[in-house]
Amino acid sequence: KYITDLNSKLNKLYEEIALINIGNGNIGIEPFCFCLHGKSQIGKTYITKDLAATCLKAINYQTDNEIFYTRPLTTKHWDGVQNEPVCIYDDFAQVKTDMSISDTIGE
């Protein structure tokens, strides 16, 4: 019981600190990843954006800036990323060469 209570208190403190410092570079937030897969053109990207926005709303994340960065699979670098809290890999692993697959998964 003591350990459980202590863990709960530490998690609450971490969340408070993370929310205070989110976006200003003072603390790194552990990423949360999820993957939607299915046939083309069935709304995976729409659902991804809706789910991510709902998650951010649940932690009271507020910003006037863009919240999504869509990572182009065709670029080697993170061109255009500007500290958006959500990174979307549209068509993740839909690449043609073994090296491209290895590079994508390695990120």
Secondary structure, DSSP 4 states (H G I P E B T S, - for coil): -HHHHHHHHHHHHHHHHHHHHTTTTSSPPPP-------STTSSHHHHHHHHHHHHHHHTT---SS--EEE--TT-SS-TT--S-SEEE-TTTT--SSHHHHHHHHH-
